[in-house]
């Protein structure tokens, strides 16, 4: 489609959306297909009909969502969202995953040409492999920070290393905040960012340790605040929240200074309190804290005790508590348990990710069953450390332990044993479903918010076969207080508008455009969104 037709398509879609008060994408396209406005514009009508058919193909898994996002209608919707008068709120973005190659490369180049070049090169080779070197251009950096193909969650966290290496002082943090703010506002219409970042990168894990002198928490906070405020002076509509984030894994603490993780965490809590006392202006922007990292071994009550006292101190200092939980798990039951304990022990105000509260347990466990039986049919044993092996280990085999033994050994089940396996799977799913709904309903009653991160959840977990299985719309129908974030948008090769389009395309019948705009702008008054949509009709295409 040529540029003139593309502009005409955008203008026509804007009219339809505003005149129908932002109904669902499916209804919008159906109305467009029958509209005289589009019949007078053959190129626009053809694009709408084709895109609508692609939506049906997406629903049955025949095409990937990228095909729709690159389509002229997808591009027109992208342009409409980027031009929406009320900027969007990215409620979950990490500093290290939001810095692109244009920011990282010149600073990394200086390190690799500096006095500690050997140490930095060794760390890069350790994390990314010896083939990562030499790094001569932005393209080389981009290749490393935007990994292709499937990644394990642990490997994904390591992909953030390059950005961590260049954030070495207050100036670098200030430059990073300014770069992030200017990029997302100008490019993706994001007017507010809730930024996740680490005050301390101390760890007993050699792979995660970084060369060079650590930057102080004070320089981190002041640098980020300085960079965001500098951009705010250029663009007053931009706003931000600084959300210090703590790695929840047991190995992430300064073993050289503290005897335990709890002692280290209490010191970090005291540091935050002292910094806000010393720099009162930070209180307006440092409003909450978060926990991040790999939670697969962090689900029992005992795991939450290490940080409980520190969070209580922060709550009594006025902080809200947010937490990454229900994102990854060894078993779905443990994923739900992690959210349960985060609410009951840490008294969180917002749940980040929460995928374990959106997976359909009946679907999930039947897929586990099918994969296990496919292996059993071929005489292949189930690896106890695999997802399937972990789920099998938590099923109730007390009456027939020999079935579990056969599955692990790769011995074929007979028909009677297969039927018994089905029943064990069925009751496991039913129990987890009851637990899941109990936790979700308590979360709703407690008014605990939830931040959805579609691309992150699809790419980094095996819980959802495709984007259309993401539970955003189901959560919305249940009455969950929702927000949307990008997580590590550079690393995941996405952006905020792309996340919006994915949500719309994957629930074309039920998710209303107006409702999505209310969620992503934080505007709770529907008439205001309607007025803003109507005002876009006056804007030249």
Secondary structure, 3 states (H helix, E strand, C coil): CCHHHHHHHHHHHHHHHHHCCCCEHHHHHHHHHCCHHHHCCHHHHHHHHHHHHHHHHHHCCCCCHHHHHCCHHHHHHHHHHHCCCCCEEEEEEECCCCCCHHHHHHHHHHHHCCCCHHHHHHHHHHHHCHHHCCCCCHHHHHHHHCCCCCCCHHHHHHCCHHHHHHCCCHHHHHHHHHHHHHHHHHHHCEEEEEEEEECCCCCCCCCCCCCCCCCCHHHHHHHHHHHHHHHHHHCCCCEEEEEEEEECCCCCCCCCCCCCHHHHHHHHHHHHHHHHHHCHHHHHCEEEEEEECCCCCCCCHHHHHHHHHHHHHHHHCCCEEEEEECCCCCCHHHHHHHHHHHHHHHCCCEEEECHHHCCCHHHHHHHHHHHHHHHHHCCCCCCCCCHHHHHHHCCCCCCCHHHHHHHHHCCCCCHHHHHHHHHHHHHHHHHHHHHHHHHHHHHHHCCCEEEECHHHHHHHCCCCCCHHHCCHHHHHHHCCCEEECCECCCCCCCCHHHHHHHHHHHCCCCCEHHHHHHHHHCCCCHHHHHHHHHHHHHCCC
